[in-house]
Amino acid sequence: MNRYLLIFLFLASTLTASDGNRLYELYQNGQYLQACNEGVKKLGQHQQDEKYISLYAFSCLQADKIDRLALPIIMLKNSNEARKNAAYFASILLQKNLLISALENQQPLDALNLPTTDYVLSRVFDLFSTGRYTLGNGVYSLSDPKLPRQTYRMYLNRSDNSVALIIDEYYDTILTKQHLYR
């Protein structure tokens, strides 16, 4: 009986280690969406592994799947680094929701002062909340004075009963990346 228990424990630890290694490998190779999708399937098995949870959350963040940050925000609480990561993710998720609400209701966010991050949605939030935009045909054009060649276009896309926030990133006049947040 003890022999089977030891074999089971060995296999379980090997499998959980391989899950983390696989997630890390995908992240390192820039396969963020795949890492996010695979990570969510095994998140329940890694509820106490804050490194796995953080890697999963950063993968989802890079894949613009920021609604998937809600569980990691709750789960990351046992270490100083985990709590910092949770606060970082919570700030970005809040900024997304505030931007959608502001654009839907056509209300400024100039009264808000939130922590800033290096994530694109956070940069756009900062520019929008400080009034550094022009509005034309429902599209907000934002320029970053710190990066004069970097500009953003932000708008809402409505389909059926859902609303998506879209942020287009431009370098000079070239579209470099489009971010879609539901």
BAGUKOL-398019 format. One record per residue (C-alpha): residue number from 0; residue in one letter; x, y, z. Coordinates in steps of 0.001 Angstrom, whole numbers, always signed. Each point is the difference from the previous one (the first is absolute). Layout:
// BAGUKOL-398019
[NUM, "A", [X, Y, Z]],
...
***
This chain:
// BAGUKOL-398019
[0, "M", [+0, +0, +0]],
[1, "N", [+2781, +2455, +930]],
[2, "R", [+1791, -890, -3196]],
[3, "Y", [-3007, +1049, -2120]],
[4, "L", [-337, +3228, +1965]],
[5, "L", [+3650, +880, -675]],
[6, "I", [-400, -754, -3710]],
[7, "F", [-3153, +2116, -138]],
[8, "L", [+1686, +2925, +1781]],
[9, "F", [+3003, -224, -2308]],
[10, "L", [-2188, -12, -3110]],
[11, "A", [-2130, +2867, +1287]],
[12, "S", [+3036, +2169, +724]],
[13, "T", [+1523, -858, -3387]],
[14, "L", [-3204, +921, -1824]],
[15, "T", [-427, +3317, +1807]],
[16, "A", [+3643, +876, -655]],
[17, "S", [-449, -826, -3679]],
[18, "D", [-3111, +2232, -141]],
[19, "G", [+2049, +2933, +1235]],
[20, "N", [+2861, -783, -2353]],
[21, "R", [-2359, -214, -2959]],
[22, "L", [-1609, +3324, +925]],
[23, "Y", [+3406, +1625, +414]],
[24, "E", [+1169, -1359, -3355]],
[25, "L", [-3070, +1368, -1790]],
[26, "Y", [+427, +3384, +1684]],
[27, "Q", [+3706, +190, -887]],
[28, "N", [-839, -801, -3637]],
[29, "G", [-2564, +2800, -173]],
[30, "Q", [-2932, -2394, -276]],
[31, "Y", [-2021, +1955, +2542]],
[32, "L", [-3476, -970, -1165]],
[33, "Q", [+867, -3687, +11]],
[34, "A", [+1571, +339, +3459]],
[35, "C", [-3098, +1800, +1256]],
[36, "N", [-2337, -2624, -1462]],
[37, "E", [+2028, -2947, +1292]],
[38, "G", [+597, +1654, +3361]],
[39, "V", [-3676, +537, +735]],
[40, "K", [-687, -3710, -441]],
[41, "K", [+2385, -917, +2825]],
[42, "L", [-389, +3049, +2212]],
[43, "G", [-2072, -1955, +2508]],
[44, "Q", [+2834, -2503, +435]],
[45, "H", [+2436, +2823, +821]],
[46, "Q", [-2027, +2057, +2472]],
[47, "Q", [+2919, +213, +2441]],
[48, "D", [+2733, +517, -2619]],
[49, "E", [+316, +3763, -250]],
[50, "K", [+2730, -224, -2645]],
[51, "Y", [-2300, -2013, -2250]],
[52, "I", [-2926, +2349, +660]],
[53, "S", [+2128, +3078, -720]],
[54, "L", [+1424, -1501, -3185]],
[55, "Y", [-3509, -901, -1126]],
[56, "A", [-1231, +3528, +758]],
[57, "F", [+2906, +1687, -1806]],
[58, "S", [-638, -2270, -3000]],
[59, "C", [-3650, +1030, -72]],
[60, "L", [+995, +3644, +379]],
[61, "Q", [+2350, -212, -2982]],
[62, "A", [-2760, -1732, -1998]],
[63, "D", [-2446, +2831, +912]],
[64, "K", [-2222, -2473, +1864]],
[65, "I", [-153, +2234, +3042]],
[66, "D", [-3387, -1193, +1217]],
[67, "R", [+1804, -3207, +923]],
[68, "L", [+1981, +1975, +2570]],
[69, "A", [-2898, -34, +2473]],
[70, "L", [+850, -3411, +1499]],
[71, "P", [+3743, +655, +306]],
[72, "I", [-783, +3302, +1732]],
[73, "I", [-1857, -1961, +2658]],
[74, "M", [+2489, -2874, +163]],
[75, "L", [+3221, +2029, +269]],
[76, "K", [+132, +905, +3675]],
[77, "N", [+2601, -2005, +1921]],
[78, "S", [+3275, +1724, -857]],
[79, "N", [+1110, +3588, -456]],
[80, "E", [+736, -522, -3710]],
[81, "A", [-3349, -1733, -556]],
[82, "R", [-1903, +2880, +1630]],
[83, "K", [+1876, +2500, -2191]],
[84, "N", [-929, -2014, -3086]],
[85, "A", [-3634, -144, +1134]],
[86, "A", [-71, +3787, +455]],
[87, "Y", [+1579, +471, -3450]],
[88, "F", [-2618, -2228, -1646]],
[89, "A", [-2852, +1611, +1962]],
[90, "S", [+1071, +3475, -1145]],
[91, "I", [-56, -1015, -3653]],
[92, "L", [-3349, -1765, +283]],
[93, "L", [-1502, +3042, +1741]],
[94, "Q", [+1393, +2339, -2644]],
[95, "K", [-1584, -2078, -2762]],
[96, "N", [-3397, +100, +1672]],
[97, "L", [+260, +3732, +680]],
[98, "L", [+957, +735, -3616]],
[99, "I", [-2933, -1985, -1362]],
[100, "S", [-2361, +1748, +2394]],
[101, "A", [+1409, +3440, -855]],
[102, "L", [-320, -568, -3740]],
[103, "E", [-3477, -1522, +296]],
[104, "N", [-1263, +2859, +2169]],
[105, "Q", [+2155, +2699, -1621]],
[106, "Q", [+1416, +1063, +3334]],
[107, "P", [+3535, +1162, +735]],
[108, "L", [+2210, -1739, +2519]],
[109, "D", [+1970, +3081, +1001]],
[110, "A", [-950, -276, +3676]],
[111, "L", [+1659, -3412, +341]],
[112, "N", [+3555, -595, +1090]],
[113, "L", [+972, -3669, -272]],
[114, "P", [+3343, -1780, +57]],
[115, "T", [+1619, -165, -3388]],
[116, "T", [+1665, -2978, -1661]],
[117, "D", [+1996, -594, -3154]],
[118, "Y", [-2826, -1996, -1599]],
[119, "V", [-1528, +1636, -3107]],
[120, "L", [-3508, +258, +1443]],
[121, "S", [+1425, +1755, +3042]],
[122, "R", [+1937, +2470, -2160]],
[123, "V", [-3153, +753, -1982]],
[124, "F", [-1982, +383, +3232]],
[125, "D", [+2530, +2563, +1259]],
[126, "L", [-158, +1969, -3248]],
[127, "F", [-3801, -96, -69]],
[128, "S", [-434, +953, +3652]],
[129, "T", [+2313, +3003, -408]],
[130, "G", [-1890, +1203, -3090]],
[131, "R", [+2803, -666, -2491]],
[132, "Y", [-2291, -1044, -2834]],
[133, "T", [-2050, +1271, -2876]],
[134, "L", [-3394, -1415, -866]],
[135, "G", [-1324, -502, -3508]],
[136, "N", [-2775, -2324, -1203]],
[137, "G", [+35, -1984, +3244]],
[138, "V", [+3749, -622, -194]],
[139, "Y", [+2331, +1379, +2638]],
[140, "S", [+3469, +816, -1307]],
[141, "L", [+2623, +109, +2723]],
[142, "S", [+3604, +1157, -167]],
[143, "D", [+2649, -732, +2559]],
[144, "P", [+2275, +3022, +542]],
[145, "K", [+2717, -2312, +1332]],
[146, "L", [-106, -2063, -3218]],
[147, "P", [-894, +2456, -2788]],
[148, "R", [+41, -2608, -2762]],
[149, "Q", [-2346, -2304, +1955]],
[150, "T", [-3733, +695, -316]],
[151, "Y", [-3175, -1870, +882]],
[152, "R", [-3545, -105, -1298]],
[153, "M", [-2665, -1172, +2422]],
[154, "Y", [-3625, -786, -773]],
[155, "L", [-2845, -2326, +857]],
[156, "N", [-1282, -2760, -2228]],
[157, "R", [-3588, -1074, +631]],
[158, "S", [-1300, -3333, -1204]],
[159, "D", [-3124, -1816, +1142]],
[160, "N", [-190, +626, +3752]],
[161, "S", [+3706, +485, +629]],
[162, "V", [+2372, +2921, -84]],
[163, "A", [+3704, -267, -703]],
[164, "L", [+2640, +2612, +652]],
[165, "I", [+2510, +190, -2832]],
[166, "I", [+3369, +1695, +225]],
[167, "D", [+2079, +328, -3146]],
[168, "E", [+3701, +672, +527]],
[169, "Y", [+1837, +2010, -2640]],
[170, "Y", [+3641, +736, -542]],
[171, "D", [+32, +3073, -2218]],
[172, "T", [-2889, -887, -2317]],
[173, "I", [+501, -3765, +35]],
[174, "L", [-2416, -2151, +1966]],
[175, "T", [+2219, -2235, +2138]],
[176, "K", [-2561, -1773, +2160]],
[177, "Q", [-3713, -117, +683]],
[178, "H", [-1241, -828, +3499]],
[179, "L", [-3529, -1288, +513]],
[180, "Y", [-1520, -8, +3476]],
[181, "R", [-3468, -1381, +678]],
***
